[in-house]
Amino acid sequence: MTAPPDAEDDVAAFTQALIGSRYSVAPKHLHAPGPDAAQLQRLVEAAATAPDHHDLRPWRLLRIADHQRLRLADLFEACSRDRVPTPEPRHIERSRAKALHAPLLLLAVLRSSPEDEAVPYTERAVTLGAALMALLLAAHGMGYGAMLSGGRALRSPRFAQAFGLGADEQAVCFVSVGTAAQVQRRPRPSAHELLADWAPPDIG
Ligand SMILES: Cc1cc2nc3c(=O)[nH]c(=O)nc-3n(C[C@H](O)[C@H](O)[C@H](O)COP(=O)(O)O)c2cc1C
């Protein structure tokens, strides 16, 4: 569909403004209300627009429901104790608290199967990254704050077992979404820093 020139300009300006005004908001600053069921569906549909070589769909999202938050806090605590048998109480409290923030909490999982010689793991990871960026932008467009967060617990066998991950799956990060109490803007790198012309080394 070709839009009239004015409309194209509007869409380009809107897209630039949407992308340029997105900043991560730490989960502790994300409060209710969060996305409702219809909005959550639209967020996942946005994620599903990610480029995906051979349509492998190498990722999935697991929602941690409200009634499962204490269970997740117990899991974080257990993972902390696996690393440090007698941790300081404040460290335990901090790790438990991560389970309780943000009204919408999703776990992003990356999959290495099915095998496809043409699609290495790096490409699959790019697909998940693109999916998450689309989700973050869609959440921002709905007026919500959001952030991706990881942590050592996600890389532990205990965590993988608790989430029922397959041997071909890896927990990558949490996605927290909610109403932002505050948004901290920060400078972005300039295009100049990130873009250069190819200059092949002279091997003649
Ligand atoms: C997969 C992934 C995991 C991340 N995990 C954390 C984390 O555990 N803690 C953290 O402070 N930032 C983490 N970040 C960075 C934040 O999500 C965010 O990108 C950063 O704070 C910069 O904010 P911005 O999105 O406004 O540029 C992670 C980013 C990615 C892509």
The ligand as an SDF file (V2000), in Angstrom:
LIG
                    3D

 31 33  0  0  0  0  0  0  0  0999 V2000
   19.4420   -9.4600   27.2850 C   0  0  0  0  0  0  0  0  0  0  0  0
   19.6710   -8.2480   28.1650 C   0  0  0  0  0  0  0  0  0  0  0  0
   19.7620   -8.4050   29.5370 C   0  0  0  0  0  0  0  0  0  0  0  0
   19.9750   -7.2960   30.3510 C   0  0  0  0  0  0  0  0  0  0  0  0
   20.0850   -7.4610   31.7070 N   0  0  0  0  0  0  0  0  0  0  0  0
   20.2530   -6.3860   32.4930 C   0  0  0  0  0  0  0  0  0  0  0  0
   20.3400   -6.5280   33.9180 C   0  0  0  0  0  0  0  0  0  0  0  0
   20.2580   -7.6240   34.4680 O   0  0  0  0  0  0  0  0  0  0  0  0
   20.4950   -5.4230   34.6580 N   0  0  0  0  0  0  0  0  0  0  0  0
   20.5960   -4.1730   34.0740 C   0  0  0  0  0  0  0  0  0  0  0  0
   20.7400   -3.2010   34.8070 O   0  0  0  0  0  0  0  0  0  0  0  0
   20.5120   -4.0080   32.7450 N   0  0  0  0  0  0  0  0  0  0  0  0
   20.3410   -5.0740   31.9370 C   0  0  0  0  0  0  0  0  0  0  0  0
   20.2530   -4.9200   30.5870 N   0  0  0  0  0  0  0  0  0  0  0  0
   20.3070   -3.5690   30.0210 C   0  0  0  0  0  0  0  0  0  0  0  0
   18.9470   -2.8800   30.0990 C   0  0  0  0  0  0  0  0  0  0  0  0
   17.9000   -3.7270   29.6370 O   0  0  0  0  0  0  0  0  0  0  0  0
   18.9190   -1.6210   29.2400 C   0  0  0  0  0  0  0  0  0  0  0  0
   19.1850   -1.9300   27.8950 O   0  0  0  0  0  0  0  0  0  0  0  0
   19.9230   -0.6040   29.7180 C   0  0  0  0  0  0  0  0  0  0  0  0
   19.5930   -0.2290   31.0220 O   0  0  0  0  0  0  0  0  0  0  0  0
   19.9520    0.6410   28.8290 C   0  0  0  0  0  0  0  0  0  0  0  0
   18.7130    1.2550   28.8230 O   0  0  0  0  0  0  0  0  0  0  0  0
   18.0540    1.7710   27.4720 P   0  0  0  0  0  0  0  0  0  0  0  0
   17.2630    0.6070   26.9250 O   0  0  0  0  0  0  0  0  0  0  0  0
   17.2090    2.9230   27.8880 O   0  0  0  0  0  0  0  0  0  0  0  0
   19.1580    2.1970   26.5780 O   0  0  0  0  0  0  0  0  0  0  0  0
   20.0620   -6.0080   29.7490 C   0  0  0  0  0  0  0  0  0  0  0  0
   19.9530   -5.8680   28.3750 C   0  0  0  0  0  0  0  0  0  0  0  0
   19.7730   -6.9660   27.5810 C   0  0  0  0  0  0  0  0  0  0  0  0
   19.6790   -6.7730   26.0960 C   0  0  0  0  0  0  0  0  0  0  0  0
  1  2  1  0
  2  3  1  0
  2 30  2  0
  3  4  2  0
  4  5  1  0
  4 28  1  0
  5  6  2  0
  6  7  1  0
  6 13  1  0
  7  8  2  0
  7  9  1  0
  9 10  1  0
 10 11  2  0
 10 12  1  0
 12 13  2  0
 13 14  1  0
 14 15  1  0
 14 28  1  0
 15 16  1  0
 16 17  1  0
 16 18  1  0
 18 19  1  0
 18 20  1  0
 20 21  1  0
 20 22  1  0
 22 23  1  0
 23 24  1  0
 24 25  2  0
 24 26  1  0
 24 27  1  0
 28 29  2  0
 29 30  1  0
 30 31  1  0
M  END
$$$$
